Amino acid sequence: MDKYRNILLKYWGYPAFRDLQEDIIRSVAQDRKDTLALMPTGGGKSITFQVPAMALDGICIVITPLIALMKDQVENLKNKNIKALMVHSGMTAREIDVALNNAVFGDYKFLYLSPERLQTELFRARLQKMKVSLIAVDESHCISQWGYDFRPSYLQIAETRPLLPDVPVLALTATATQKVAADIMDKLKFAKPNLLQKSFERKNLVYIVREVEDKFAYLINILNRQPGTGVVYVRSRGGTKDWALRLLQYGISADFYHAGLSPEMRSVKQDEWKQGKTRIIVATNAFGMGIDKPDVRIVVHLDLPDSVEAYFQEAGRAGRDGETAYAVLLYSKTDRMKFEQRFRNEFPDLDTIKNVYQAVCNSLQIPYGAGKDSACAFDLNAFAVKYRYFPTTVVSAFKFLQRENVAELTEEIHNPSRLVFLLNRDDLYKVQINNPDIDRFIKTLLRAYAGLFSDYVAIDENLLAKTMFLTRDDIYNMLVRLNRMKIVEYIPQRKSPMLILHEERLDNKNIRISPDNFVAAKKRYAERMNAMIAYAETGDVCRSVQLLAYFGENTDRACGNCDVCRRRIETELTMFEYNVIVKQIMQLLAHSPKTMDEIVSASDTPDKIVKVVRRLLDNGKIKENSNRFFLPEQD
């Protein structure tokens, strides 16, 4: 394993692997076994395929549905001087062609793909020319219909395996029940089941649920009592700004974050929070992807997440440094009604789904029988206003069209402006000689950006304008001129979701939406929703025990720290009494193991000390053997 540790230190700066990382790397890289790695948020999943891929000969194909995360990881790898590419639905056909050529001939180590690209003829033809070292499937729970984020395009991954018979698959996910884990291995056609799993238990994370009507007053109270940085999750983009402004009015350093902000603005807000300039970030679930701030002390949910999986992942962003942190869910009875309304919105009737599909195709002027495998930028809000649909109805309709492999709507994608030279250097020099008015501009481009002759390069018109003492419009007009002269291909920036048609445009009678699939999806959503409500409303079972049971880890050992455990203690003892007795017991057992009689005889409150001993035993703080109690060995 030394070569992997050397790579880890050289590129990532870590002297050693975390728990389970080394086992995963050994399984997939040395033993060449198909492997499912189940690691909670913050466990360092990307290291488990990036490090071995650097050691292996060839290119690692990474499949992920999250384009924003794909971009982040490719950018991070490039910053480490590691050659990485990506192909996704927001790129032009020529960009994809160039990227795949580079994957074959360009000595790249990573090719990131969105799953819908796998079955295109262009990709399959190039795949057979690539020397593939490893296939990494991120967010692998998306392959299971039992998972909380099923994506039919993931089912196509297994169809590529016969083309790469000796290449192992590493499937990765942060949240999966045992049923989903088994389904992942089956759908990816593992040679043998091979699950490497880290416990979902987070001993340093204190789970708290509070049923309160005035959530803002409670939020202010806990943020004033609990120091350190934090995240407050809400559902709506507008809500992020409203709540952040209210916190600022009460003297709490706060900012807001959601996917509708520009990438530059998101980056600034994220960096200021990471650096401690902003204490609290109020965000939608778009925040957290790729974020690894270890010292987050509190995560608060003001709205119920859609599932226990989503809650566990978001709450798990607290306390990654191993120190005590808090995951707080604020709940009210009206939340149940809102949740049930969301359930109804998630499942428009079949006629509505078909009508939305036709209206979208009409808006994009896609004729019947055309458009297969095409990807178009789609302005969701403008469409919703023009055709009088709620945006949530449109998104929900396309979830079902995606399940039937008809069409899908991607997340909002921000594509920066891109540029590539179409002429070689000699021909470009001749153009510069004959067109002195554009010579300076071309020289500035070549000085500012490397690689313009071999690949599309992201450019910044504003930066070029400052460099050349021109306006942004001047830069734009010059780039358009060069584009018309066939000197460059210039793709201006855009930001929108993408509509992908997997089939040619169909008429309503040929859109097959299985009633059985519709009912089954509705049932699974209801089960996840009810599990989330049960977590919020169950006040007599330890929160950690509830969460572990959901993910298939059954234990009766209470955490001793959550609101349920504390309430039990507080009904019998004051916290002061409890802490005094705990200290007394720990001091007693520090010298040698003791029987219950010996412990009780050292106290003048025998009934209370017996209760605390039992509580410490339940929590694993002390151990028992042959009727003698002792302190567990420290790691």
C-alpha positions, 0 to 999 in steps of 0.5 A: 500500500506504500505507493498509494500512501505516497500518492495520497501525500504527494497530491492531497497532503494527507500522511495516512488514509481514514478508516475504511479507505485503505480497505476499499483501495486494496479491494478494488485496486490490488484484488481487482474486485467489484466493490460497493463502498458505503461511507457516510457524508464526509468519509472521503469517498472520492479519495477511494477512486482518485488515489488508485486511479493515479497508481493504475495505468490508464483512465478512470471513468467516473459516473455521477449525476451531479454536474456541479459536483463533476465540475468541482472535482475536475477543477480540483484535480486540475489544480493538483496538476492531474489531467481530468476531463468531463462530458455532460449534457450541457456541452456542445456535440463538438466539445464532447467529440474533442473531450472523448478524443482527448480521453483516448489519445491525451494521457488523461487520468479521469473522465467524468460522465453523466450517466445518460452519455453512456449509451450514445453511439459516439461514446461507445465507439470511443470507449473501446479505444480507451485504456480504462483502469477503473469505473467509479459510480458515484451516488450509486443509490441512484441505480435502485428503484428502492433508493430515494433518488432513482435515475433510470439512466444509471441502469445503463451502466451495466450495459457497458461492462461487457465492453470492459470485462476485466475492469472492476467497478467501485460503487460509492454512496453515503446513504443506502439501506441494506435493501438498496445496497443489495440492489446496487450490487445486483444492478451493476452485475457484481461478480460477487457481493462485496460490501465494505461499510462504515457504521452510520453511528456518529458518536460525537453528533447530538441529534435534537428534535424540537416541536415549536411553533415560533421557530425563529425565536428558538433558532436565535436561542440555540445559535446564541447558546452554541458557538461556532459555524453552522448551516441552517437548511430551508426548502425555498430559495426565497426563504434562504434570504429572508431567514438570513436577513432576520438573523442579521437583524439580531446580530448573528453573522449570516448569509444565504445560498441557493442554486439560483445564484451565479457561480461567482456569488456562490463561490464568494459566499462559500469561501467567506463561510469556510474562512469564518467571515460568515458564521451561519449560512442559510441554504437550500439542499444545494449547499454542502455538495463538495463542502468539507469544513470539519469544524461545523458545530451545528446544522439546523433544519427548519423544514422537513427533508424529503427522506431520512437519507437526505436528513442524515446526509445534511445533518452529517455535515456537522462535527466532521472533526470528531468534536461534539456538534449538534443536528437540530430539527425544528418541527411543528404540526403544520409541517406535516400538512406542508409535507403532505401537500408536497407529496400531492405535488410530487405526483401529478396525474398522467394526463398532466404529465403528458400535457407538460411534455407536449408543451415543453416540446412545443416551446422548444419547437421540437417536431414529432419524430425528431430530437432523439438524444438531443439536449436543449437549454430550458428556461423553466421559470419562463416556461412556467409563466407562459404556459401557466404551470407551477415549476414544481409540477413541471419538475415532477412531470419530468421525473416520471418521464425520466423513469420511463426513459422518455426525457429528463430535466437536469439540474440547473447548469452554469456553463462559462464561456468557452473558446477553442481555436479552429486554425493551427498556429501557422494558419493563425499567424497568417491571419494575424499578418493580414488582419492587424486590427485583430492581432493584439486581441489574439495575442492577448487570448494566447497569453491569458489562456493555455491549451486553446488549440487542443481543447475548449477552454473556459474564458472570462470576458470581464477579465479580458475587458480589464486586461485590454481596457475595453468594455465587456461588450467590446470583448463579446463583439470581437469574439463573435467576429472571430467566430464568424471568421472561423478562426475560433469557436466561441460559446457564450456562457449560459445558465439553465436546466437542460432538457434531454430527449432520450426518444424522438418526440412522441404523441400522447398515445405513444407516451407509455407511463406504466400505472404500476410504476407510477403507483410503486413510486408513489408508495416508495415516496410515501414510505420515505416521507412517513419515515421522516415524519416518524423520526420527527414525532417519535419521542421515546426512542433514542434518535441515534437508535432510530437512524441506525435502525433505518439503515439496517444497524439494529442496536438497543444502545442509546446514545445518551446525548440526544433530546430523547435520552436527555429527557429520560435522564432529566425526568429522574435526575437534574442534569447537575445531579446526573453530572455529579454522579457520573464524575463520582462513578468514573473516578471510582472505576478509574482505580479498578473494576467494582461490583454494583454493591461497591459502587453503591456503598460509596454513595449516599444516594443509592437509588440514583447511582444505580440509575446512572450506572445503568444509563452509562452501561446502555451508552457504552461509557462503562462495561460489565463483566462477571458482575464487575463494572469497569471503564472501556479501554481508550482508543 
